[in-house]
Amino acid sequence: MEMSWEIDMTATHVTIGANVDFSEYLERAKTTGSVGEWPVKKSAKVGDRVVFLIPSMHGDLRAYGSIAGEPKLGSWGDSPRYFAEVKDVHAIVPSVPIALIRQAFPDWAWAGYARIYTTVPHDLSEEFWQLIKNPPLAYDTQDPPERIESVVSRFIRDTAAARALKAKYRFKCQVCGLTLPHGDGQHYVEAHHLRPLGRPHDGPDAESNMLVLCPNHHALFDLAVPRFVNERTLKINGKKHSLTLKHAIARSNIRYYTKHVIR
């Protein structure tokens, strides 16, 4: 696959769209030169690069392009978002699974959550593009992978803190109260970090930064949809929800989520 950009100082953003056949957008680009407006960070600039993450069963990076207009304020459901027109769009062939990005950058917080949009950290940009240009050919094969010994540096979560907090809520979602039994009297629920772990957020793995959520509400938080009305109340798609609270959430983490994750 040939890429039209050299690795340079231009910022790279990842945008995300609906689970659609992206070939329709590529055909539109051949005719109009544009795929329309897509969600990006407010800080995005004309000429910055954009990579499209299109949700499928696992999520793939399907295409790349460049920002052609200044970001404009719009809305995504009930939440304000910035959108910018993207032109010069080309398919990434083969597409790159988001799982491969997670493997390559285990400390990049966004890759673990695949939020609605992000900017690739500058120190990862060159390696990110090299991975897209030259994905491992054997990634999706049925052959057993070659094994090698290596030493890596990974961010280790204190899972004991999350387990203790889940137990405090009797494994029930703080938003809707849902619990998912899965046999032998056990129940499933997830812990969400308001200030994400790992780079660039470096959030603490502590109760004061966690919410106990069902998979549905965890996914909404990963997409930065819920908004805090106050410490005990959320607004999700226009409806208010009261949080069940049995632990203290640090106001600084709520402010961080509101300022740096939602935007």
Secondary structure, 3 states (H helix, E strand, C coil): CCCCCCCCCCCEEEEECCCCCCHHHHHHHHHHCEEEEEEECCCCCCCCEEEEEECCCCCEEEEEEEECCCCEEEEECCEEEEEEEEEEEEEEEEEEEHHHHHHHCCCEHHHHHCCCEEECCHHHHHHHHHHHHCCCCCCCCCCCCCCCCCCCCCCCCCHHHHHHHHHHCCCCCCCCCCCEECCCCCEECEEEECCCCCECCCCCCCHHHEEEECHHHHHHHHCCCCEEEECCEEEECCEEEECCCCCCCCHHHHHHHHHHHCC
